[in-house]
Amino acid sequence: MQDEELNRVPDLSDTQRTLHNQVEGMRTIGEVVELYLAKVLDVFVVMTGGSVGKKPTKRRPADQGYPTKSNLDAPSGGPSAG
């Protein structure tokens, strides 16, 4: 009886592989859009006579929330600060 039940269950490995490939494809498209959409919009702004300010190309560790020596030594604004 158990063998009959197992034979009735469809093989999901093909479905899982197809779904994984679709998700990876969407992720790749999302990364491309994320990288280039801002640049394309900047081009349109410049073409219409606007100006685009310089954006930092690389975040500093403090911008990403990582502790650095400067933000560890700074007072936190709590009751003992200042």
PyMOL commands that set and color helices and strands:
alter all, ss='L'
color gray80, all
select helices_A, chain A and resi 2-8+13-47+69-73
alter helices_A, ss='H'
color red, helices_A
deselect
rebuild
show_as cartoon
